[in-house]
Amino acid sequence: MIFGIGTDICDVRRIRASLERHGERFAAKVLAPGELATWQARSSRWPERGVRYLATRFSAKEAFSKAVGLGMRMPMTWRSCEIAKLPSGAPVVVLHGALKDWFDARGLQAQISLSDETDYAVSFCVVESRGGAQETLPAQFEDAATPAKPARSATPAGDARPNAT
């Protein structure tokens, strides 16, 4: 069952500007230790590749934080959420510390997709319940979570005629 979905688009130029202003301190704030080592290696060989790597990780962590419904508040922190890759190259979410404990206690698993192109990095995250304990909606949101009945169409189903004007 889907627990949450998150998406994020990040302007690579904004990440570049933050790096120019704050240097490696900015990268160290956003990246987990393993990611930071990869960023340093990529940046030393080709600085632009390092900027894009940082932008995709920033975007992926934002998408994940939205999918779990925490935003950037505890136990969600930049460095407790790591975007690693499998031997196949597929990205994978690796959690640490209190965030890992919170996530595991709810029986959740995450799927993440990320991409970048010149000026933008984009990420999409789906978090699913593995059948463990589930968080329930507060009472004020229960009606909003009930699917609405589909609206009735004025034209019969399958009638593709354009409206007369």
N, C-alpha and C positions, 0 to 999 in steps of 0.2 A: 504494500500500500504506500502511496506517495505521502510523505510527511511534509515536504516543502520543495519549492522550485525557486531558484534564484538566477538572475542574469545580470551581467554588468558589462558596460563598454567603457574603456579607459582611453583617454587621449594620450598617446605616447609623448607628444610634445610637452604635456603637463608634467609627466614623469621626468623627462629630460631637464626641464626647468628646475624641478625639485632637487635633482642630482647636482645641477650647477650651483644652486643656492646652498645646499646642505652637505654635499659630498657623500662619502661613504656612510656617514651617520644616518642618512635617509634610508639607504639600502639595508643597513643593520637593524633599523627599526621595523622594517617590513618583512625581511627574510629570516627564516629559520637558519640555524648554522649550516646545514647541508646546502640549502639554497644559496646562502651567502658565498660559500666556497665556489659553487658553480658560476655565480654572477661575477665573482672576481676573475675567474679563469677566462670566461667569455669576454669580459670587458678588457682584459689585458691584450687579448688577440685582436678583437674587433669591437671598439667601444659601442658602436650602434647596436650590435647584437646583444651586448649587456643591457642596454636601455630597454630593448624589446623584451628581453627575458624578465626584467624587473616589472615591466608594464603588464605582461601576461600573468605573473604571479600576483600582483596587486589586484588585477581584475578577477582572477580566480578566487582569491580570498574574499573579496567583496561578494561575489556570487554565492559562495558557500555560506557566508554569514547571513545572507538574505534567505537562503534555502532552509537554514536551521531556525530562522526567526529570531536570532539574537542581535543582529547588527553587530557593531563593534563594541560590545559590552561583555563583561565577564560572564562566563569563562572564556569567551571568544577573544583572542588577541592575535595580532599579526603573526607572531613567532610561534604560537601554539598550533597553527594550521600550516602545514607544509604541503606544497604541491611537488610531488616527486614524479618519477616516471618508471614504468615497468620495463623489463628488457625489450618488449615489443615497441617501446616508445610511447605507449599510451599514458596519459597523465593519470595520477592517482592521488587522492587526498590521504595524507598521513597526519594524524593528530597526536598531540603531546599534552601531558600534565592534566590539569583540571578539565580542559576541553575534551580530551579523550575520555576521561571518566564520565563526564556529563553525557557525551554522545553514546558511549557503550551502555550506560544505565538505561537509555531509552531504546536500545536495540536497533540503532540506526546504521545505515550504510550509505555512502555517497558515490555518485558518478559525476565526473567533471569533464568538460570539454573546453578547450581554449584555442584561440587562434589570434594571429596578428597580421596586419597589413599596413604598411607605410606609417600612417598616422594614428591607427587605432588598434587596440587589443580588445578582444571580446571573450567572455566566458559564460558558460551555462552549466548549472549544477542541479542535479536531481537528488534529493535525499529520500530514501525509502526506509520503511519500518521492516525489520527482520522478524517481527512477531513478538518482540519483547514488550516491556512496559511502554505505554503510549501516553503522551501528554494530551489532556483533554482541553477543549476550548472553554474559556470562561463563559458563564451563562449569557452575558450580554452579546456574545458572538454566535451562539448556537443557531439562531434563526438565519443569520447571514450565511452559515455553512450549509444550510439545507438547499439542495438544488432547486431552482425555480422550474416551474413547468414551462415547456417551450411555448412561445407565442404562436397563436394561430395565424396562418397565412390567409390573405384575402383571395388568393388564387389557389386552385387545387394543386396538390403536389404533382410535380412533373410538368406543369404548364410553364413553358419557358417563353411565352409571348411577352414582348416588351409592353410596358404600361402605355396606354393611349394618352396623349397630351394634347 
